[in-house]
Amino acid sequence: DLKRNQTLQPVIGVNYQDAMRYAEWFSKKYQVNARLPYESEWLYAASNGKQMLYPWGNLEKIANAYMANYHPYDEATFKLLPKQIDGFEETAPVKSYPPNDLGIYDLSGNVLEWMLDSVITDEDYKISNLPKIPREHIHFVKGGSWNFNQYMMRLESKIYTDSRIQEGNSGIRLLIEIEKTSQVEKSQRISE
């Protein structure tokens, strides 16, 4: 999406296959092992292993400030508030909000993030609106986005979707695997 995919904006309009191809391209270009995160990895990165509702803690706002780019919902009136109340009509430039405890930005809000795993239980599959989608094309995204309310920013939230569709709120977060080497291997490399 050339209108939205600008410098400092998150990449959007990406389906699951696009995300996988990008990870492969990135890996080759930078000689690393880059991939989409598994849900468990994303959850750990978002929470630092702590029990919390959002990547920044348990409160929706801190000091009356929004902590992510989303479409706020007024619980008293049951209505969505004006979208730009958080400062942005659609996507926000990356790093517009504070990082979490691990220094990671934008884990909730802005764009949905594809997960590598795609486990949907038989029960979830039956009660969802997904049976029209072939099961092999169902994947899920996490993190909520600029057009979702605060409930979708919660760490436990996930959305099952058709992996072939390019949405204006779906993006990419890559995980780069760091080579695991023993202390002996490290010292051998240094001495060579």
C-alpha positions in Angstrom: 0.0 0.0 0.0 2.0 3.0 -1.3 -0.2 5.5 0.5 0.5 4.0 3.9 3.8 2.2 3.5 6.0 5.3 4.0 9.3 5.9 5.8 8.8 5.3 9.5 5.4 3.7 9.0 4.8 0.0 9.6 4.5 -2.2 6.5 0.9 -3.1 5.9 -1.2 -5.0 3.4 0.8 -8.1 3.9 -0.7 -11.6 3.8 0.9 -14.7 5.5 2.7 -15.8 2.3 4.1 -12.3 1.8 5.4 -12.3 5.3 7.0 -15.7 4.9 8.7 -14.6 1.6 9.9 -11.4 3.2 11.5 -13.4 6.1 13.2 -15.6 3.6 14.5 -12.6 1.5 15.6 -10.8 4.7 17.5 -14.0 5.9 19.4 -14.3 2.6 20.2 -10.6 2.3 21.5 -10.2 5.8 22.9 -13.7 6.3 20.7 -14.3 9.4 17.9 -16.7 10.3 14.8 -14.5 10.3 11.3 -15.7 10.6 7.9 -14.9 12.0 7.6 -15.5 15.8 5.6 -18.3 17.3 2.8 -17.1 19.6 4.7 -18.2 22.7 7.7 -16.1 21.6 5.6 -13.1 20.8 3.8 -13.4 24.2 7.2 -13.5 26.0 8.5 -10.5 24.1 5.3 -8.6 24.9 5.1 -9.4 28.6 8.7 -10.2 29.6 7.3 -13.3 31.1 5.0 -11.4 33.5 1.2 -11.7 33.9 -0.3 -8.6 32.4 -3.1 -7.5 30.1 -1.1 -5.3 27.8 2.6 -5.1 26.8 2.9 -2.0 29.0 1.0 -3.3 32.1 -2.5 -3.8 33.2 -4.0 -0.3 32.6 -5.3 0.8 29.2 -3.8 4.2 29.6 -0.9 5.5 31.8 -1.1 9.0 33.2 -4.1 9.5 30.9 -1.9 8.8 27.8 -2.6 6.2 25.2 0.2 3.5 25.1 -0.6 2.2 21.6 -2.3 3.2 18.3 -5.9 1.7 18.4 -9.5 2.8 18.0 -10.7 3.5 21.6 -14.1 2.3 22.8 -16.0 4.2 25.5 -17.2 1.6 28.0 -19.7 4.0 29.5 -21.5 4.8 26.3 -20.7 1.6 24.3 -19.5 3.7 21.4 -16.2 4.0 19.6 -14.5 7.3 20.2 -13.2 9.4 17.3 -10.3 7.5 15.7 -7.8 10.3 15.9 -8.2 10.7 19.7 -5.0 8.7 20.1 -3.3 11.1 17.7 -3.5 9.1 14.5 -6.3 8.5 12.0 -4.7 5.2 10.8 -1.1 3.9 11.3 1.3 5.7 13.4 5.0 6.1 12.7 7.0 3.3 14.5 8.2 4.2 18.0 5.4 6.7 18.5 4.6 5.1 21.8 7.0 4.0 24.6 8.6 0.6 24.4 7.8 -2.2 26.8 10.1 -3.5 29.6 12.3 -5.3 27.1 12.7 -2.2 24.9 10.4 -3.5 22.1 8.1 -1.0 20.4 4.6 -1.4 19.0 3.7 -4.9 20.2 0.1 -3.9 20.5 -1.7 -1.5 18.2 -0.7 -0.1 14.8 -0.7 -3.3 12.8 -1.7 -6.9 13.4 1.3 -9.3 13.3 1.4 -12.7 11.7 2.4 -15.6 13.9 4.3 -18.6 12.5 2.2 -21.2 14.2 -1.4 -21.7 13.3 -3.1 -24.0 15.7 -6.9 -23.8 15.7 -8.8 -26.3 17.8 -11.7 -28.3 16.2 -14.0 -26.5 18.6 -12.8 -23.0 17.7 -13.0 -24.0 14.0 -16.6 -25.1 14.3 -17.9 -22.1 16.3 -16.0 -19.5 14.2 -17.0 -18.0 10.9 -14.0 -19.7 9.4 -15.5 -23.0 8.0 -15.8 -21.4 4.6 -12.0 -21.0 4.6 -10.0 -24.1 3.9 -8.3 -25.0 7.2 -4.8 -25.0 5.7 -5.3 -21.2 4.9 -6.2 -20.3 8.5 -3.5 -18.5 10.4 -3.7 -16.0 13.2 -2.4 -12.5 14.0 -1.8 -10.8 17.3 -1.4 -7.4 18.7 -4.5 -5.6 17.5 -4.2 -2.7 15.1 -5.1 1.0 14.4 -8.7 0.1 13.6 -9.4 -2.3 16.5 -10.5 -1.4 20.1 -8.5 -1.7 23.3 -9.7 -5.2 23.9 -7.8 -6.5 20.9 -4.6 -4.9 22.3 -4.7 -7.4 25.2 -2.0 -10.1 25.1 -4.4 -13.0 25.1 -6.3 -11.7 22.1 -5.7 -13.3 18.7 -7.6 -13.3 15.4 -7.9 -16.2 13.1 -8.0 -15.1 9.5 -7.6 -16.2 5.9 -3.8 -16.2 5.3 -4.3 -15.4 1.6 -5.9 -12.0 2.2 -3.9 -8.8 2.2 -5.5 -6.5 4.8 -4.8 -2.8 5.4 -4.0 -3.6 9.1 -1.8 -6.7 8.8 2.0 -6.4 9.0 5.2 -8.1 9.9 7.4 -8.5 12.9 10.5 -10.7 12.3 12.3 -12.6 14.9 16.0 -13.1 14.2 17.4 -16.3 15.8 20.7 -15.8 17.5 23.1 -18.7 17.0 23.5 -20.7 20.1 27.1 -21.5 20.7 28.8 -22.9 23.8 31.6 -21.1 25.6 34.1 -23.6 24.3 33.0 -22.9 20.7 33.2 -19.2 21.3 36.8 -19.4 22.7 37.8 -21.6 19.8 36.6 -19.1 17.3 38.4 -16.3 19.1 41.7 -18.2 19.2 41.6 -19.0 15.5 
